Amino acid sequence: MKKDPYIEYLISVYNSPAFVDEVGTGGIFGNIVACAVMITAPFEMAEVDDSKKLKHETIYRLAPELRNRVIYAIGISGVSEINKLRSTVKADLLAMKRAVNNLPVKPDALFIDGKYAPKLSIPIYTIVRGDSSVFGIAIASIIAKDYRDHIMIKKYGKKFSKYRISSNKGYRSPDHLTAIRTYGITNFHRSYMPQIQKVLDGGYDEVIKRRKQKERDKHKLPRAQGPWL
């Protein structure tokens, strides 16, 4: 992780800063989960990075150790709230605010991934791609991702197996789009999103066709090779 010296200086100005990131914004199914993190004792962990860059196995291995090393809290925006707000940005901010308010210790500043921040009565710094350049934000992204994936797999995976939630985690995969085309949507889908309406109206045909072709290719037997052919 390449750190920004100016951001590192800003962090050092405060006694108890918190670092915030969220996951699930780009999904079409399920909650948005935010995590707020406070680092009480400095430490390094070379593998820590933006959770989007890490393999699932790495995230699930790192998250328990990170939870033991930091103070953290989770904030969630539920699907019904997201659909009512009709805005993932507003839902992000709601989840972030809840995560910060759930911290057992009040921070004196916030460093948040992205361009938007909830309204709180402490200094707030928004950092685009902060999960790739700020250690604390990267930790928040890993813990949030681990927490949300656990919900997707344990709570929704079996119940909504037709939508392959255990594998796509509620994101817009070809499998997920195909299932929506076939079975419609559930109460846990973000029904207002144009992506969902588009697939229900017959859109994303090329994506779905590529998925079906990929599945067919996956099950084809390799052709025998040799000088006798």
N, C-alpha and C positions, 0 to 999 in steps of 0.2 A: 504494500500500500504506500503510495506516494503522498506524503502529508504536505499541506500548505503551511509554510512558516507563519504567515500572517494569521491564519485561523488558529494555529497552535498558540500564538501569542495572545489572541483574544481569549482563548480558553483559560490560559494561565492567569488572567486578570481576576477571575472569579474563584471564590472559595469552594462552592458546591454547585457546579454547573450540571445540567441534565442534557442528555442526548436522545433525540426522538426520531423514530422512523416508523413507517407503516407498511403493511403488505395487503394485497388483495384488491388494490385500486383497479387494476386492469382486468379483474375477473368479471364473469357474467353470472356467477352463482356464489352464494355464501356471504359471510360477514367480511368487514374490513377490520383488521387487527393492528393496533399501534402499540409500540413499546417505548417506555421512557426508562433511561438507564442513568445511574449515577455511579461513578468510579471512585471508591473510597481510598483505594491504595493503588498507585500506578503499577501496571504490569504490561508485558508484551506477549503476544501470541501471533506467530508469523502467519498462520493460516487465516486469521480474521480478515474478512473483506466483505464487500457488498454481497449479500446473500444470493443475488441473481447470478453471480459469477461462480458460485460454489455448487458442487454436486449435493444432491439431497442427503447422501450418506454422510458427507462432511458436516453439513448443517446439523443433522441429528446427533452427531458425535460431539460437536463443539458446544451446542446449546446447554447441556447440563453443567458442564464445567464453567461456562460463562455465567450462568445463573448463580453459581456458588461464589463467584468472584465479585459480583456487583450488586448494587441495590437496583431493583427494577420493578416496574408495574406495567400491567396490561390495560388497555382501553379498547372497547369494541363498539362498532356501529353495526347494529343488526340489519338484516335484509329488509325488514319492514320499514325501518328508519331510512335506509338508503332509498327505497322505492318512494317513500313519502317526500324525501328531500329532492329526489330526481337529480341528484348531483353527487358524483363520487368525490369531488373536491370538498364539498360541505361535509360529507360523511367522513372523509379523512380527518378534517379539522375537529370534528366531534370526537372521533376515536382518540386523536392526539391529546385533546384537552382532558378527556377522561383518564388517559394513561398518566399524564402529569399530575392531575388531582389525586390519583390513587397512590402516588409515591408516599412512603412513610416519612420522608424527610423533604422539607420544602427547598427546592433549588433556588439559587439566586440568579440564574440565567438559563436560557434554552438554546441549544444548537440543533436545528431541525433540517432534515433532508428535504430538498425541493425548493419551490418558490413561495409556498403559502404557509401561513402559521395561524394557530388559534389566537384569540385575544386573551392575553393574560397580563397580570400586573408586574411583570419582570422583564428585563431585557431579552429580546429574542433575535436570533440570527438565523436566517434561512440560507442554506448552502446547496446549490444545484450539484447533484452527484456527490453529495456529502457522504453517502454510504460507501463511496470508493476512496475518500480522502480523509475522513475523520474516524479515528479508531472507535470512539464511543458510539457514533451513529451506526457504524458497521456492526457493532455488538448488538445494538437495538434491532437492526434489520434481521440478524440471525435468530435472536430470541423470538421476535414477532413471527418470522417465517416458520420456525419450529412449532410454535403455538398454533398458528392457523392450520398448518398441514395436519397436525394432530386432530384438530376439529374435523377437517375435511375427510380424513381417513376413518377415524373412530366413530364419529357421529353420523356422517352422511354417506360414507363409502358403501356400506352394505345396503342401506335403505335406498340409495339412488344409484345402484350398480349399473343400470342401463345407460346412465350418463357418464360412466367411467370417472366418477369424482375422485376416487382414490388415486388415479394416475394423473388426471389433468388439474386436480386441486381447484376446480371451479373456473378455470381459464378457458379461453376460446380455442380449444384443440379441434382438429377435424372430427375426432370421435364424438366430442361433445356436440358439435354442430349437427352431425348426422343424427344423434339421438333426439335433439330438439326437433329436427325436421320430421322424425318418425313418431315421437311420442308427445310433442308439445312441451310446454314449460311447467315447472312446479312453483309452489309458493316461495321457494328458496332461490329462484332466479330473479335477476334484476330486470323486471319486466319492462321498464321504461326505456332500456338501452336500445339504441338504433340497431346494434349488431344482432340482437335477438329478433327484433321485428323483421330485419332483413332476411334472416335465415327462414323465418316462418313464411315470408312472402316469396320464397323460392331463390333467395340470393345465396352467395357462396357456393354455387354449383361446382366451380372449378376446384375449390378447396376440398369439397366432399369427394369429387371424382378422383382427385389425387390421392386422397386417403384410401379410397376403395382399391385403387390400383396398387398402392403400396402394400395393402393387406394381401392382395392376390399374389403379388411378386414375392412376398414373404413366405408364402406357402408353396411356391413352385419348387420342384426338385431341380437341383443343378444339372445341367446337361453334361453327360459323360464326355470326356475328352480323351483323345488318343489317336495314334496313327492309323488305326483300323477304321476310322469314321470316314 
